[in-house]
Amino acid sequence: MAHGVLIADLACEPDRAWETLVTVCQRSNIKQRDVAEAITSAAAGNPTSAVAQEQVTTAVQA
């Protein structure tokens, strides 16, 4: 589900969304399921952790 959220939010190809998800997990040393939960939670309008938000932003800008 997080994969689809990234595709929609970033208006990118599925491969780029997957790469972003993997990059966030590797750079933050946070498990993929936890990053995915943060992304889907944020998409639902719930606040996400500062660490997850910072890592996603950094990965997207790369």
N, CA, C and O atoms as a GROMACS GRO file, in nm:
protein
  248
    1MET      N    1   0.081  -0.118   0.000
    1MET     CA    2   0.000   0.000   0.000
    1MET      C    3   0.086   0.126   0.000
    1MET      O    4   0.054   0.224  -0.069
    2ALA      N    5   0.196   0.126   0.076
    2ALA     CA    6   0.286   0.241   0.080
    2ALA      C    7   0.345   0.266  -0.058
    2ALA      O    8   0.369   0.380  -0.097
    3HIS      N    9   0.368   0.159  -0.130
    3HIS     CA   10   0.423   0.169  -0.266
    3HIS      C   11   0.329   0.251  -0.353
    3HIS      O   12   0.373   0.340  -0.426
    4GLY      N   13   0.202   0.222  -0.346
    4GLY     CA   14   0.102   0.296  -0.422
    4GLY      C   15   0.091   0.442  -0.378
    4GLY      O   16   0.072   0.531  -0.461
    5VAL      N   17   0.102   0.465  -0.249
    5VAL     CA   18   0.098   0.602  -0.197
    5VAL      C   19   0.215   0.682  -0.254
    5VAL      O   20   0.197   0.796  -0.296
    6LEU      N   21   0.333   0.622  -0.254
    6LEU     CA   22   0.450   0.691  -0.309
    6LEU      C   23   0.434   0.718  -0.458
    6LEU      O   24   0.470   0.826  -0.506
    7ILE      N   25   0.381   0.622  -0.531
    7ILE     CA   26   0.359   0.642  -0.675
    7ILE      C   27   0.266   0.761  -0.697
    7ILE      O   28   0.292   0.846  -0.782
    8ALA      N   29   0.159   0.767  -0.621
    8ALA     CA   30   0.062   0.876  -0.637
    8ALA      C   31   0.119   1.009  -0.590
    8ALA      O   32   0.105   1.110  -0.659
    9ASP      N   33   0.183   1.010  -0.475
    9ASP     CA   34   0.235   1.136  -0.419
    9ASP      C   35   0.351   1.193  -0.499
    9ASP      O   36   0.362   1.314  -0.517
   10LEU      N   37   0.438   1.104  -0.546
   10LEU     CA   38   0.557   1.150  -0.618
   10LEU      C   39   0.535   1.158  -0.768
   10LEU      O   40   0.619   1.210  -0.841
   11ALA      N   41   0.421   1.108  -0.814
   11ALA     CA   42   0.391   1.101  -0.956
   11ALA      C   43   0.509   1.038  -1.030
   11ALA      O   44   0.563   1.094  -1.126
   12CYS      N   45   0.546   0.920  -0.982
   12CYS     CA   46   0.664   0.853  -1.037
   12CYS      C   47   0.629   0.710  -1.082
   12CYS      O   48   0.519   0.661  -1.059
   13GLU      N   49   0.726   0.649  -1.145
   13GLU     CA   50   0.712   0.511  -1.188
   13GLU      C   51   0.722   0.418  -1.066
   13GLU      O   52   0.782   0.455  -0.965
   14PRO      N   53   0.664   0.299  -1.075
   14PRO     CA   54   0.671   0.204  -0.963
   14PRO      C   55   0.814   0.172  -0.918
   14PRO      O   56   0.840   0.155  -0.799
   15ASP      N   57   0.907   0.162  -1.013
   15ASP     CA   58   1.045   0.133  -0.975
   15ASP      C   59   1.105   0.243  -0.889
   15ASP      O   60   1.178   0.216  -0.794
   16ARG      N   61   1.073   0.368  -0.922
   16ARG     CA   62   1.125   0.481  -0.844
   16ARG      C   63   1.064   0.482  -0.704
   16ARG      O   64   1.133   0.513  -0.607
   17ALA      N   65   0.937   0.449  -0.693
   17ALA     CA   66   0.872   0.443  -0.563
   17ALA      C   67   0.936   0.335  -0.476
   17ALA      O   68   0.961   0.356  -0.358
   18TRP      N   69   0.961   0.219  -0.537
   18TRP     CA   70   1.024   0.109  -0.463
   18TRP      C   71   1.165   0.150  -0.420
   18TRP      O   72   1.204   0.124  -0.306
   19GLU      N   73   1.240   0.212  -0.508
   19GLU     CA   74   1.375   0.258  -0.476
   19GLU      C   75   1.372   0.357  -0.360
   19GLU      O   76   1.458   0.353  -0.272
   20THR      N   77   1.275   0.445  -0.360
   20THR     CA   78   1.260   0.542  -0.251
   20THR      C   79   1.233   0.472  -0.119
   20THR      O   80   1.292   0.506  -0.017
   21LEU      N   81   1.144   0.376  -0.122
   21LEU     CA   82   1.110   0.301  -0.001
   21LEU      C   83   1.232   0.227   0.054
   21LEU      O   84   1.259   0.231   0.174
   22VAL      N   85   1.305   0.162  -0.032
   22VAL     CA   86   1.425   0.088   0.008
   22VAL      C   87   1.531   0.184   0.063
   22VAL      O   88   1.595   0.154   0.164
   23THR      N   89   1.550   0.297  -0.004
   23THR     CA   90   1.649   0.395   0.039
   23THR      C   91   1.617   0.447   0.179
   23THR      O   92   1.706   0.459   0.263
   24VAL      N   93   1.491   0.478   0.202
   24VAL     CA   94   1.451   0.527   0.334
   24VAL      C   95   1.483   0.423   0.441
   24VAL      O   96   1.535   0.457   0.547
   25CYS      N   97   1.452   0.299   0.413
   25CYS     CA   98   1.477   0.192   0.510
   25CYS      C   99   1.626   0.176   0.538
   25CYS      O  100   1.666   0.161   0.653
   26GLN      N  101   1.706   0.179   0.436
   26GLN     CA  102   1.849   0.161   0.452
   26GLN      C  103   1.914   0.278   0.524
   26GLN      O  104   1.998   0.257   0.612
   27ARG      N  105   1.878   0.398   0.489
   27ARG     CA  106   1.940   0.516   0.550
   27ARG      C  107   1.897   0.538   0.694
   27ARG      O  108   1.975   0.587   0.776
   28SER      N  109   1.776   0.501   0.725
   28SER     CA  110   1.724   0.526   0.859
   28SER      C  111   1.739   0.406   0.951
   28SER      O  112   1.720   0.416   1.072
   29ASN      N  113   1.774   0.292   0.893
   29ASN     CA  114   1.783   0.167   0.969
   29ASN      C  115   1.650   0.135   1.039
   29ASN      O  116   1.646   0.087   1.152
   30ILE      N  117   1.542   0.164   0.968
   30ILE     CA  118   1.408   0.134   1.015
   30ILE      C  119   1.352   0.025   0.925
   30ILE      O  120   1.368   0.029   0.803
   31LYS      N  121   1.287  -0.072   0.985
   31LYS     CA  122   1.232  -0.184   0.907
   31LYS      C  123   1.130  -0.133   0.805
   31LYS      O  124   1.058  -0.035   0.828
   32GLN      N  125   1.127  -0.203   0.693
   32GLN     CA  126   1.040  -0.162   0.584
   32GLN      C  127   0.894  -0.156   0.627
   32GLN      O  128   0.823  -0.063   0.588
   33ARG      N  129   0.850  -0.249   0.705
   33ARG     CA  130   0.709  -0.248   0.747
   33ARG      C  131   0.677  -0.124   0.830
   33ARG      O  132   0.566  -0.072   0.823
   34ASP      N  133   0.775  -0.076   0.909
   34ASP     CA  134   0.753   0.043   0.990
   34ASP      C  135   0.751   0.169   0.904
   34ASP      O  136   0.672   0.260   0.929
   35VAL      N  137   0.838   0.174   0.804
   35VAL     CA  138   0.837   0.288   0.712
   35VAL      C  139   0.707   0.287   0.632
   35VAL      O  140   0.645   0.392   0.614
   36ALA      N  141   0.667   0.172   0.585
   36ALA     CA  142   0.542   0.161   0.509
   36ALA      C  143   0.423   0.204   0.594
   36ALA      O  144   0.332   0.271   0.545
   37GLU      N  145   0.423   0.165   0.720
   37GLU     CA  146   0.315   0.204   0.810
   37GLU      C  147   0.312   0.356   0.828
   37GLU      O  148   0.204   0.416   0.828
   38ALA      N  149   0.429   0.417   0.841
   38ALA     CA  150   0.436   0.562   0.857
   38ALA      C  151   0.385   0.633   0.732
   38ALA      O  152   0.315   0.734   0.742
   39ILE      N  153   0.420   0.582   0.616
   39ILE     CA  154   0.378   0.644   0.490
   39ILE      C  155   0.227   0.633   0.473
   39ILE      O  156   0.161   0.732   0.438
   40THR      N  157   0.171   0.516   0.496
   40THR     CA  158   0.027   0.499   0.480
   40THR      C  159  -0.051   0.575   0.587
   40THR      O  160  -0.159   0.627   0.561
   41SER      N  161   0.005   0.582   0.706
   41SER     CA  162  -0.059   0.658   0.813
   41SER      C  163  -0.063   0.807   0.777
   41SER      O  164  -0.165   0.873   0.798
   42ALA      N  165   0.047   0.857   0.724
   42ALA     CA  166   0.052   0.998   0.683
   42ALA      C  167  -0.048   1.025   0.571
   42ALA      O  168  -0.112   1.130   0.567
   43ALA      N  169  -0.060   0.930   0.479
   43ALA     CA  170  -0.155   0.947   0.368
   43ALA      C  171  -0.299   0.950   0.417
   43ALA      O  172  -0.386   1.011   0.354
   44ALA      N  173  -0.323   0.884   0.530
   44ALA     CA  174  -0.456   0.882   0.588
   44ALA      C  175  -0.484   1.007   0.673
   44ALA      O  176  -0.592   1.022   0.730
   45GLY      N  177  -0.382   1.095   0.682
   45GLY     CA  178  -0.401   1.219   0.756
   45GLY      C  179  -0.349   1.217   0.898
   45GLY      O  180  -0.368   1.312   0.973
   46ASN      N  181  -0.284   1.109   0.935
   46ASN     CA  182  -0.227   1.098   1.069
   46ASN      C  183  -0.082   1.147   1.068
   46ASN      O  184  -0.013   1.133   0.967
   47PRO      N  185  -0.037   1.206   1.178
   47PRO     CA  186   0.101   1.253   1.182
   47PRO      C  187   0.201   1.137   1.175
   47PRO      O  188   0.174   1.027   1.224
   48THR      N  189   0.314   1.163   1.114
   48THR     CA  190   0.420   1.063   1.105
   48THR      C  191   0.540   1.112   1.185
   48THR      O  192   0.551   1.230   1.217
   49SER      N  193   0.629   1.022   1.219
   49SER     CA  194   0.745   1.060   1.299
   49SER      C  195   0.836   1.153   1.220
   49SER      O  196   0.841   1.147   1.097
   50ALA      N  197   0.907   1.236   1.290
   50ALA     CA  198   1.000   1.330   1.227
   50ALA      C  199   1.109   1.255   1.152
   50ALA      O  200   1.152   1.299   1.045
   51VAL      N  201   1.155   1.144   1.207
   51VAL     CA  202   1.262   1.065   1.144
   51VAL      C  203   1.214   1.010   1.011
   51VAL      O  204   1.283   1.022   0.910
   52ALA      N  205   1.095   0.950   1.010
   52ALA     CA  206   1.041   0.894   0.885
   52ALA      C  207   1.019   1.004   0.782
   52ALA      O  208   1.053   0.986   0.665
   53GLN      N  209   0.965   1.116   0.824
   53GLN     CA  210   0.940   1.226   0.731
   53GLN      C  211   1.070   1.278   0.672
   53GLN      O  212   1.077   1.304   0.552
   54GLU      N  213   1.171   1.294   0.754
   54GLU     CA  214   1.300   1.344   0.709
   54GLU      C  215   1.365   1.247   0.610
   54GLU      O  216   1.422   1.290   0.510
   55GLN      N  217   1.356   1.118   0.638
   55GLN     CA  218   1.417   1.018   0.552
   55GLN      C  219   1.345   1.010   0.418
   55GLN      O  220   1.411   0.997   0.314
   56VAL      N  221   1.215   1.018   0.417
   56VAL     CA  222   1.141   1.015   0.290
   56VAL      C  223   1.176   1.139   0.208
   56VAL      O  224   1.199   1.129   0.088
   57THR      N  225   1.180   1.254   0.272
   57THR     CA  226   1.214   1.378   0.201
   57THR      C  227   1.353   1.370   0.141
   57THR      O  228   1.373   1.408   0.026
   58THR      N  229   1.449   1.319   0.217
   58THR     CA  230   1.587   1.306   0.169
   58THR      C  231   1.594   1.210   0.051
   58THR      O  232   1.662   1.237  -0.047
   59ALA      N  233   1.523   1.098   0.060
   59ALA     CA  234   1.525   0.999  -0.047
   59ALA      C  235   1.462   1.053  -0.174
   59ALA      O  236   1.509   1.024  -0.284
   60VAL      N  237   1.357   1.129  -0.161
   60VAL     CA  238   1.288   1.184  -0.277
   60VAL      C  239   1.377   1.288  -0.348
   60VAL      O  240   1.377   1.296  -0.470
   61GLN      N  241   1.450   1.364  -0.271
   61GLN     CA  242   1.536   1.467  -0.328
   61GLN      C  243   1.660   1.409  -0.395
   61GLN      O  244   1.723   1.477  -0.477
   62ALA      N  245   1.695   1.286  -0.362
   62ALA     CA  246   1.816   1.224  -0.417
   62ALA      C  247   1.799   1.189  -0.563
   62ALA      O  248   1.892   1.136  -0.625
   0.00000   0.00000   0.00000
